[in-house]
Amino acid sequence: MRHWWVGALVLSLAAGASAQDVPEEREPEFGVRGTVELGFLAVLDHDIRLGSDGSDIDYPSDLLQSNLYFVPRLSIELDIWRQHHLTFLYQPLDITSTAVLRRDLRIDGLDYPEGTPVRARYGFPFYRFSWDFDVLTEREMLLAFGLGLQLRNATIEFESLDGTLYRSREDVGPVPLLRARGRFPVANRFFFAFEVDGFYAPISVLNGSDTDVQGAILDASLRFGWRFMDHADAFLNVRYLAGGATGSGDPTPTSDGQQSNWLHFLVVSLGATIDSRP
């Protein structure tokens, strides 16, 4: 019993050696998260002119697109080592309204007289793939910059309710984007985040066309959220969505291709994110 401390020392050293033999748990190299947003869209301003002799049309005043419109937004994101982020986004966007015209309108060479009941549809759903790189090393914070590519899928329609007057424009094409976003913690598991995607470009160069169209897009949002449990966030998001194009597109049997189309939308939504990382 006189040398009991020798045994205790041997046991302590053995326990320390065993602890060192256990490798530290490594964080997964890949993380996956999915986000869903549901909210409403308000048309702040939307002006369009179709045809070189077309009327300048104000959607909210001429076509009564002044309600709040339901919009969802879906995205899935893959991160690699928490720094490289690949995101696929789908944003459905389709606004339809009916109005009795309070003035004469000319659209792609066709006259719509005052008093004509007209259904107007503006469909602009888009698909977006983006990559960004986080320049911060802190796990709780994000500040990333990158690039994106958006595919627009536009449908613009004006139809009299008796079916005698109808004009339509359809357009599909790629739009490059510059991207920045950030996420910063606030007390008690709350966080503040922002996201900006945008670009200004000569669309004819991107499409390989000999027509001259200048286009722009801006998708900017502010987000206040709460990580209410591991792997799950809830948030309130305010988004400003703007863009359009001006110039000469490809002529058709009912159009000379001239157009001007600029919009400014406000979107307020609630959303949730499920994250494979804690």
C-alpha positions in Angstrom: 0.0 0.0 0.0 3.0 2.2 0.5 3.5 2.6 -3.3 -0.2 3.0 -4.3 0.7 6.3 -6.1 2.8 4.3 -8.5 -0.2 2.3 -9.7 -2.3 5.5 -10.0 0.3 7.2 -12.1 0.5 4.2 -14.4 -3.3 4.1 -14.8 -3.4 7.9 -15.6 -0.7 7.6 -18.2 -2.6 4.7 -19.8 -5.8 6.6 -19.9 -4.1 9.6 -21.5 -2.5 7.4 -24.2 -5.9 5.9 -25.0 -7.5 9.3 -25.3 -4.8 10.4 -27.8 -5.4 7.2 -29.8 -9.0 8.3 -30.5 -9.1 10.5 -33.7 -11.0 13.8 -33.6 -14.4 13.7 -35.3 -14.0 15.4 -38.7 -16.8 17.5 -40.2 -18.3 16.1 -43.4 -16.8 17.5 -46.6 -20.2 18.1 -48.1 -23.2 19.8 -46.8 -26.7 20.0 -48.3 -29.5 22.4 -47.6 -32.9 23.1 -49.1 -34.9 26.3 -48.8 -38.6 27.1 -49.5 -40.0 30.7 -49.5 -43.7 31.6 -49.7 -44.9 35.2 -50.0 -46.5 37.9 -52.0 -45.3 40.2 -54.8 -46.2 43.8 -55.3 -45.7 45.5 -58.6 -44.0 48.8 -57.8 -43.6 49.8 -61.5 -43.8 48.0 -64.8 -43.6 49.7 -68.2 -43.7 48.0 -71.6 -43.8 48.9 -75.2 -44.0 46.3 -78.0 -43.4 47.5 -81.6 -41.7 50.6 -82.9 -45.1 52.4 -83.0 -46.4 50.7 -79.8 -48.0 52.5 -76.9 -46.1 53.0 -73.6 -48.1 50.7 -71.3 -48.1 51.0 -67.5 -49.2 47.6 -66.1 -50.5 48.8 -62.8 -52.6 51.7 -64.1 -53.6 50.5 -67.6 -54.0 46.8 -66.8 -54.8 46.9 -63.1 -51.8 44.8 -62.0 -51.9 46.4 -58.6 -52.9 43.5 -56.3 -50.6 41.3 -54.3 -49.6 38.1 -56.1 -48.6 34.9 -54.4 -45.1 33.7 -55.3 -43.1 30.6 -54.1 -39.3 30.3 -54.4 -37.4 27.0 -54.2 -33.6 26.3 -54.0 -31.2 23.6 -53.1 -27.6 24.1 -52.2 -24.5 21.9 -52.0 -21.4 23.2 -50.1 -17.9 21.7 -50.4 -15.7 22.2 -47.3 -18.1 24.9 -46.3 -16.4 27.3 -48.7 -17.5 26.4 -52.2 -21.3 26.7 -52.7 -23.3 25.4 -55.7 -27.0 26.5 -55.8 -29.9 25.7 -58.1 -32.9 28.0 -57.8 -36.4 27.9 -59.4 -38.5 31.1 -59.2 -42.0 30.7 -60.7 -43.5 34.1 -61.6 -46.7 34.5 -63.5 -49.0 37.6 -63.2 -52.4 37.8 -64.9 -55.0 40.6 -64.7 -58.2 41.7 -66.5 -59.1 45.3 -67.2 -61.4 47.4 -69.4 -59.1 49.7 -71.2 -59.4 53.4 -70.4 -57.5 54.5 -73.5 -56.5 53.3 -76.9 -53.5 51.0 -76.9 -51.4 49.8 -79.8 -49.4 46.6 -79.2 -47.2 45.1 -81.9 -49.1 46.8 -84.7 -52.6 45.9 -83.4 -55.0 48.5 -82.0 -56.9 47.8 -78.8 -59.7 50.5 -78.5 -60.7 52.2 -75.3 -63.4 50.2 -73.6 -62.1 46.8 -74.7 -62.0 44.1 -71.9 -58.4 42.7 -72.0 -56.7 39.9 -70.2 -53.0 40.6 -69.7 -50.4 38.0 -68.7 -46.8 38.5 -67.7 -45.0 35.3 -67.2 -41.3 35.4 -66.2 -40.3 32.2 -64.4 -36.6 31.6 -64.3 -34.0 29.0 -63.4 -30.7 29.9 -61.9 -27.4 28.0 -61.3 -24.7 29.8 -59.3 -21.4 29.2 -57.6 -19.8 31.3 -54.8 -16.8 31.1 -52.5 -16.8 32.0 -48.8 -13.9 34.3 -48.0 -14.3 33.9 -44.2 -13.1 31.0 -42.1 -15.5 31.4 -39.2 -18.1 28.7 -39.1 -20.9 30.9 -37.9 -20.3 33.6 -40.5 -20.5 33.8 -44.3 -19.3 36.3 -46.9 -19.2 34.9 -50.4 -18.7 36.1 -53.9 -19.3 34.3 -57.2 -21.0 33.9 -60.5 -24.3 32.7 -61.8 -26.2 31.8 -65.0 -30.0 32.4 -65.3 -32.3 31.0 -67.9 -35.3 33.3 -68.5 -38.5 31.9 -69.9 -40.7 34.9 -70.7 -44.3 34.9 -72.0 -46.2 38.2 -72.6 -49.8 38.1 -73.7 -52.6 40.6 -74.4 -56.0 39.2 -75.4 -59.4 40.8 -75.7 -62.0 38.7 -73.8 -64.0 38.1 -77.0 -60.9 36.5 -78.6 -60.7 38.9 -81.6 -57.5 40.7 -80.5 -54.4 38.9 -79.5 -50.7 39.5 -79.3 -48.0 37.4 -77.7 -44.2 37.5 -77.2 -42.1 34.6 -76.0 -38.4 34.7 -75.2 -35.9 32.1 -73.8 -32.3 33.0 -73.2 -29.3 32.9 -70.8 -28.4 35.8 -68.5 -25.0 35.9 -66.7 -24.9 37.1 -63.1 -22.4 38.4 -60.6 -23.2 37.3 -57.0 -22.5 38.3 -53.4 -24.1 37.2 -50.2 -23.5 37.1 -46.5 -24.8 35.8 -43.2 -23.9 37.1 -39.7 -25.0 35.9 -36.3 -27.1 37.9 -33.9 -27.7 37.0 -30.2 -29.7 34.0 -29.2 -29.4 32.0 -32.5 -30.8 34.8 -34.6 -29.0 35.9 -37.8 -29.0 38.6 -40.4 -28.3 37.8 -44.1 -28.2 39.5 -47.5 -28.0 38.3 -51.1 -27.4 40.1 -54.4 -27.4 38.7 -57.9 -27.3 41.1 -60.9 -25.8 42.1 -64.2 -26.1 44.5 -67.1 -25.3 43.1 -70.5 -25.8 43.3 -74.3 -28.1 40.4 -74.8 -27.3 40.1 -78.5 -23.7 39.2 -77.6 -24.8 36.5 -75.2 -27.4 35.0 -77.6 -25.1 35.2 -80.6 -27.6 37.3 -82.5 -27.1 40.3 -84.8 -29.9 42.2 -83.1 -29.2 44.9 -80.6 -30.9 44.5 -77.2 -29.6 45.8 -73.8 -30.7 44.0 -70.7 -30.3 44.1 -67.0 -31.4 42.2 -63.9 -31.1 42.8 -60.1 -32.3 40.4 -57.5 -31.4 41.7 -54.0 -32.7 40.6 -50.6 -32.4 41.2 -46.9 -33.2 38.4 -44.5 -33.7 38.1 -40.7 -33.8 34.6 -39.4 -33.7 32.3 -36.4 -32.1 28.9 -36.1 -34.8 27.5 -33.9 -33.3 24.0 -33.8 -30.2 22.2 -35.1 -30.4 21.8 -38.9 -33.4 24.1 -39.3 -33.9 27.9 -39.9 -37.0 30.1 -40.2 -36.8 33.6 -41.7 -38.5 36.7 -43.0 -37.2 37.9 -46.3 -37.7 41.2 -48.2 -36.6 41.1 -51.9 -36.3 43.7 -54.6 -36.5 42.2 -58.1 -35.9 44.5 -61.1 -34.8 44.3 -64.7 -35.8 44.4 -68.3 -34.5 45.0 -71.8 -34.6 47.7 -74.5 -33.8 47.3 -78.2 -34.6 45.3 -81.3 -35.4 41.6 -81.2 -36.0 39.2 -84.0 -39.0 40.2 -86.2 -42.1 37.9 -86.6 -45.1 38.0 -88.8 -46.9 40.2 -86.2 -44.0 42.2 -84.8 -41.1 44.3 -86.0 -39.1 43.1 -82.9 -38.8 46.5 -81.2 -39.4 46.4 -77.5 -38.9 48.1 -74.2 -39.8 46.3 -71.0 -38.7 47.4 -67.4 -40.0 46.2 -64.1 -39.6 46.8 -60.4 -41.1 44.3 -58.0 -41.1 44.0 -54.2 -41.4 40.5 -52.7 -42.1 39.8 -49.0 -41.9 36.1 -47.9 -41.6 33.7 -45.0 -39.3 30.7 -45.5 -37.5 27.8 -43.9 -34.2 26.0 -44.5 -33.3 22.4 -43.7 -29.6 22.0 -43.4 -27.5 18.8 -43.2 -24.9 20.8 -41.1 -25.7 21.7 -37.5 
